[in-house]
Amino acid sequence: MTFVVTDNCKGCRFTDCVAVCPVECFHGDDEMLYIDPEECIDCGACVPECPVEAIYDEAQLPDDKSQWLQINADRAKDLPVVAEKGDPLPGADERKEELGF
C-alpha cells in the first residue's frame, strides 16, 4: 500500500506534507507533488498536513481519482525529491479557496 497525491495539489503545491515525511518519497514538478510508491512507508503522517486534502491512502482512494495511483508512480521516478517545506505556488491560496478549504 501507499499514499497518493491527487489533483487537489495541482496549482497549489503546498509542501507541509514533505516536512513531516520520515522518508524522502515526495517528488515534484512545476505544478504539484507526487509520492513514489517504492519509497513511501505508509505512515500517513502527510495526510493531515495537506491543507487541500490532496493525499489519500491507496485503499481509500475515491474511484474518480484512481488514475492518480499510476500517475504518482510514473511521474515520481523522473522528478527531483522534494524534502523540505517551501513556498506554495503563486495563486495557491486562491486555488485552496476555490477547492473549498
MDAnalysis code that builds the backbone (N, CA, C; Angstrom):
import MDAnalysis as mda
import numpy as np

u = mda.Universe.empty(303, n_residues=101, atom_resindex=np.repeat(np.arange(101), 3), trajectory=True)
u.add_TopologyAttr("name", ["N", "CA", "C"] * 101)
u.add_TopologyAttr("resid", np.arange(1, 102))
u.add_TopologyAttr("resname", ["MET", "THR", "PHE", "VAL", "VAL", "THR", "ASP", "ASN", "CYS", "LYS", "GLY", "CYS", "ARG", "PHE", "THR", "ASP", "CYS", "VAL", "ALA", "VAL", "CYS", "PRO", "VAL", "GLU", "CYS", "PHE", "HIS", "GLY", "ASP", "ASP", "GLU", "MET", "LEU", "TYR", "ILE", "ASP", "PRO", "GLU", "GLU", "CYS", "ILE", "ASP", "CYS", "GLY", "ALA", "CYS", "VAL", "PRO", "GLU", "CYS", "PRO", "VAL", "GLU", "ALA", "ILE", "TYR", "ASP", "GLU", "ALA", "GLN", "LEU", "PRO", "ASP", "ASP", "LYS", "SER", "GLN", "TRP", "LEU", "GLN", "ILE", "ASN", "ALA", "ASP", "ARG", "ALA", "LYS", "ASP", "LEU", "PRO", "VAL", "VAL", "ALA", "GLU", "LYS", "GLY", "ASP", "PRO", "LEU", "PRO", "GLY", "ALA", "ASP", "GLU", "ARG", "LYS", "GLU", "GLU", "LEU", "GLY", "PHE"])
u.atoms.positions = np.array([
    [0.839, -1.180, 0.000],
    [0.000, 0.000, 0.000],
    [0.882, 1.240, 0.000],
    [0.284, 2.321, -0.434],
    [0.999, 3.582, -0.478],
    [-0.006, 4.719, -0.318],
    [0.501, 5.893, -0.223],
    [-0.337, 7.080, -0.230],
    [-0.195, 7.737, -1.596],
    [-1.216, 8.504, -1.977],
    [-1.311, 9.031, -3.337],
    [-1.674, 10.516, -3.286],
    [-0.951, 11.327, -4.048],
    [-1.294, 12.737, -4.196],
    [-2.224, 12.853, -5.400],
    [-3.317, 13.589, -5.220],
    [-4.308, 13.737, -6.291],
    [-4.341, 15.167, -6.813],
    [-5.282, 15.410, -7.706],
    [-5.360, 16.669, -8.432],
    [-5.620, 17.902, -7.577],
    [-6.032, 17.769, -6.336],
    [-6.190, 18.955, -5.493],
    [-4.855, 19.667, -5.284],
    [-3.764, 18.942, -5.413],
    [-2.432, 19.538, -5.251],
    [-2.055, 20.414, -6.445],
    [-2.615, 20.109, -7.578],
    [-2.259, 20.813, -8.820],
    [-2.581, 22.300, -8.698],
    [-1.584, 23.110, -8.942],
    [-1.746, 24.548, -8.851],
    [-1.523, 25.109, -7.462],
    [-1.324, 24.259, -6.484],
    [-1.070, 24.691, -5.101],
    [0.365, 24.400, -4.707],
    [0.655, 23.118, -4.669],
    [1.956, 22.596, -4.261],
    [2.382, 23.094, -2.881],
    [1.437, 22.976, -1.944],
    [1.795, 23.217, -0.551],
    [2.750, 22.083, -0.162],
    [3.731, 22.375, 0.633],
    [4.727, 21.354, 0.974],
    [4.744, 21.019, 2.463],
    [3.651, 21.295, 3.148],
    [3.540, 20.941, 4.561],
    [3.764, 19.438, 4.751],
    [3.312, 18.661, 3.780],
    [3.402, 17.201, 3.833],
    [4.848, 16.707, 3.840],
    [5.702, 17.327, 3.060],
    [7.085, 16.838, 2.981],
    [7.857, 17.106, 4.273],
    [7.438, 18.140, 4.999],
    [8.126, 18.495, 6.240],
    [7.963, 17.424, 7.315],
    [6.898, 16.620, 7.241],
    [6.659, 15.589, 8.258],
    [6.979, 14.180, 7.762],
    [7.342, 14.055, 6.519],
    [7.624, 12.746, 5.937],
    [8.956, 12.203, 6.468],
    [8.939, 11.003, 7.061],
    [10.183, 10.453, 7.610],
    [11.122, 9.872, 6.554],
    [10.650, 9.736, 5.329],
    [11.478, 9.284, 4.219],
    [11.319, 10.297, 3.088],
    [12.154, 10.239, 2.110],
    [12.081, 11.206, 1.014],
    [11.301, 10.610, -0.154],
    [9.980, 10.496, 0.026],
    [9.158, 9.872, -1.015],
    [8.418, 10.872, -1.886],
    [8.482, 12.166, -1.543],
    [7.802, 13.178, -2.348],
    [8.711, 13.693, -3.460],
    [8.128, 13.824, -4.619],
    [8.813, 14.375, -5.787],
    [7.910, 15.457, -6.351],
    [8.493, 16.413, -7.075],
    [7.659, 17.497, -7.560],
    [8.060, 18.028, -8.910],
    [7.051, 18.587, -9.594],
    [7.290, 19.317, -10.835],
    [6.810, 20.754, -10.623],
    [6.619, 21.484, -11.677],
    [6.230, 22.886, -11.560],
    [4.783, 23.080, -11.125],
    [3.991, 22.004, -11.098],
    [2.570, 22.127, -10.768],
    [2.150, 21.481, -9.455],
    [2.794, 20.355, -9.105],
    [2.327, 19.615, -7.938],
    [3.367, 18.633, -7.426],
    [2.993, 17.902, -6.376],
    [3.836, 16.873, -5.782],
    [3.289, 15.498, -6.137],
    [4.157, 14.497, -6.019],
    [3.801, 13.101, -6.274],
    [4.502, 12.251, -5.218],
    [3.928, 11.112, -4.896],
    [4.542, 10.191, -3.937],
    [5.066, 8.976, -4.693],
    [6.323, 8.649, -4.431],
    [6.931, 7.458, -5.018],
    [6.475, 6.256, -4.192],
    [5.679, 5.362, -4.779],
    [5.181, 4.219, -4.014],
    [6.279, 3.258, -3.564],
    [7.434, 3.312, -4.216],
    [8.554, 2.455, -3.812],
    [9.221, 2.975, -2.535],
    [9.120, 4.264, -2.285],
    [9.771, 4.888, -1.127],
    [8.827, 5.105, 0.053],
    [7.536, 5.273, -0.224],
    [6.547, 5.536, 0.832],
    [6.496, 4.359, 1.805],
    [6.530, 4.674, 3.105],
    [6.479, 3.617, 4.126],
    [5.087, 3.508, 4.754],
    [4.115, 4.157, 4.151],
    [2.714, 4.043, 4.570],
    [2.450, 4.531, 5.991],
    [3.159, 5.550, 6.416],
    [2.972, 6.037, 7.788],
    [1.749, 6.941, 7.917],
    [1.387, 7.633, 6.848],
    [0.217, 8.504, 6.878],
    [0.425, 9.860, 7.513],
    [1.641, 10.187, 7.900],
    [1.913, 11.476, 8.555],
    [1.570, 12.662, 7.655],
    [1.646, 12.478, 6.370],
    [1.414, 13.558, 5.410],
    [-0.055, 13.953, 5.274],
    [-0.954, 13.007, 5.475],
    [-2.379, 13.232, 5.195],
    [-2.961, 14.418, 5.958],
    [-2.836, 14.484, 7.279],
    [-3.446, 15.614, 7.993],
    [-2.749, 16.956, 7.736],
    [-1.559, 16.922, 7.172],
    [-0.812, 18.156, 6.931],
    [-1.232, 18.874, 5.645],
    [-1.873, 18.170, 4.739],
    [-2.233, 18.764, 3.451],
    [-3.438, 19.697, 3.614],
    [-3.254, 20.990, 3.341],
    [-4.353, 21.940, 3.545],
    [-5.458, 21.864, 2.489],
    [-5.250, 21.067, 1.442],
    [-6.281, 20.924, 0.403],
    [-6.751, 19.480, 0.257],
    [-6.437, 18.644, 1.245],
    [-6.853, 17.242, 1.274],
    [-6.587, 16.523, -0.055],
    [-5.360, 16.660, -0.535],
    [-4.972, 16.055, -1.814],
    [-4.398, 14.655, -1.661],
    [-4.106, 14.219, -0.429],
    [-3.413, 12.947, -0.220],
    [-4.370, 11.910, 0.357],
    [-4.356, 10.733, -0.264],
    [-5.219, 9.629, 0.160],
    [-4.401, 8.366, 0.374],
    [-4.869, 7.549, 1.297],
    [-4.382, 6.185, 1.414],
    [-4.876, 5.466, 0.161],
    [-4.035, 4.690, -0.450],
    [-4.408, 3.963, -1.667],
    [-5.725, 3.201, -1.489],
    [-5.935, 2.606, -0.329],
    [-7.139, 1.813, -0.070],
    [-8.395, 2.675, 0.032],
    [-8.225, 3.976, 0.249],
    [-9.367, 4.881, 0.390],
    [-9.471, 5.868, -0.765],
    [-8.734, 5.625, -1.811],
    [-8.740, 6.499, -2.980],
    [-10.106, 6.427, -3.666],
    [-10.799, 7.566, -3.815],
    [-12.100, 7.539, -4.488],
    [-11.970, 7.023, -5.924],
    [-12.999, 6.362, -6.400],
    [-12.980, 5.796, -7.749],
    [-12.636, 6.832, -8.815],
    [-13.147, 8.056, -8.655],
    [-12.900, 9.081, -9.663],
    [-11.474, 9.645, -9.611],
    [-10.679, 9.172, -8.663],
    [-9.280, 9.605, -8.553],
    [-8.309, 8.433, -8.684],
    [-8.815, 7.284, -9.079],
    [-7.987, 6.075, -9.133],
    [-6.809, 6.189, -10.091],
    [-6.921, 6.998, -11.127],
    [-5.833, 7.161, -12.087],
    [-4.598, 7.795, -11.456],
    [-4.773, 8.477, -10.318],
    [-3.653, 9.155, -9.668],
    [-2.644, 8.181, -9.063],
    [-3.051, 6.972, -8.788],
    [-2.116, 5.962, -8.293],
    [-1.018, 5.716, -9.324],
    [-1.398, 5.512, -10.564],
    [-0.428, 5.275, -11.635],
    [0.320, 6.551, -11.997],
    [-0.376, 7.690, -11.984],
    [0.279, 8.966, -12.293],
    [1.407, 9.224, -11.297],
    [1.153, 9.001, -10.008],
    [2.196, 9.184, -8.995],
    [3.378, 8.267, -9.253],
    [3.099, 6.999, -9.509],
    [4.167, 6.021, -9.742],
    [5.006, 6.403, -10.963],
    [4.348, 6.828, -12.018],
    [5.055, 7.187, -13.251],
    [5.844, 8.484, -13.118],
    [5.226, 9.504, -12.561],
    [5.859, 10.825, -12.501],
    [6.974, 10.889, -11.450],
    [6.765, 10.291, -10.297],
    [7.733, 10.414, -9.200],
    [9.120, 9.939, -9.596],
    [9.198, 8.867, -10.353],
    [10.516, 8.289, -10.657],
    [11.392, 9.193, -11.527],
    [10.786, 10.144, -12.238],
    [11.548, 11.016, -13.130],
    [11.731, 12.439, -12.607],
    [11.233, 12.696, -11.413],
    [11.273, 14.058, -10.869],
    [12.172, 14.138, -9.645],
    [12.662, 15.344, -9.338],
    [13.521, 15.500, -8.161],
    [12.746, 15.327, -6.852],
    [13.460, 14.873, -5.841],
    [12.897, 14.739, -4.498],
    [12.636, 16.132, -3.938],
    [11.515, 16.270, -3.257],
    [11.197, 17.492, -2.515],
    [11.181, 17.067, -1.049],
    [12.179, 17.507, -0.296],
    [12.341, 17.036, 1.076],
    [12.221, 18.140, 2.125],
    [12.056, 19.373, 1.674],
    [11.947, 20.487, 2.620],
    [10.752, 21.353, 2.269],
    [10.131, 21.891, 3.308],
    [8.989, 22.784, 3.111],
    [9.453, 24.024, 2.356],
    [8.670, 24.401, 1.376],
    [8.964, 25.595, 0.590],
    [7.700, 26.398, 0.393],
    [7.823, 27.451, -0.357],
    [6.667, 28.293, -0.630],
    [5.723, 27.598, -1.600],
    [4.409, 27.748, -1.370],
    [3.463, 27.204, -2.342],
    [3.537, 28.007, -3.642],
    [2.882, 27.509, -4.654],
    [2.877, 28.202, -5.941],
    [2.125, 29.527, -5.840],
    [2.474, 30.492, -6.682],
    [1.682, 31.723, -6.738],
    [0.232, 31.352, -7.074],
    [-0.701, 31.929, -6.357],
    [-2.109, 31.627, -6.571],
    [-2.621, 30.430, -5.790],
    [-1.761, 29.833, -4.964],
    [-2.160, 28.641, -4.202],
    [-3.293, 28.932, -3.231],
    [-3.266, 30.088, -2.593],
    [-4.337, 30.409, -1.649],
    [-5.672, 30.564, -2.360],
    [-5.646, 31.135, -3.549],
    [-6.870, 31.264, -4.345],
    [-7.383, 29.886, -4.760],
    [-6.469, 29.017, -5.155],
    [-6.845, 27.659, -5.537],
    [-7.423, 26.909, -4.339],
    [-6.815, 27.106, -3.179],
    [-7.302, 26.471, -1.950],
    [-8.737, 26.917, -1.669],
    [-8.998, 28.198, -1.819],
    [-10.338, 28.735, -1.597],
    [-11.315, 28.187, -2.642],
    [-10.862, 28.103, -3.886],
    [-11.670, 27.563, -4.966],
    [-12.077, 26.107, -4.687],
    [-11.188, 25.364, -4.054],
    [-11.451, 23.971, -3.694],
    [-12.338, 23.842, -2.456],
    [-12.572, 24.955, -1.783],
    [-13.451, 24.947, -0.608],
    [-12.763, 24.747, 0.723],
    [-11.483, 25.076, 0.783],
    [-10.737, 24.910, 2.039],
    [-10.284, 26.246, 2.573],
])
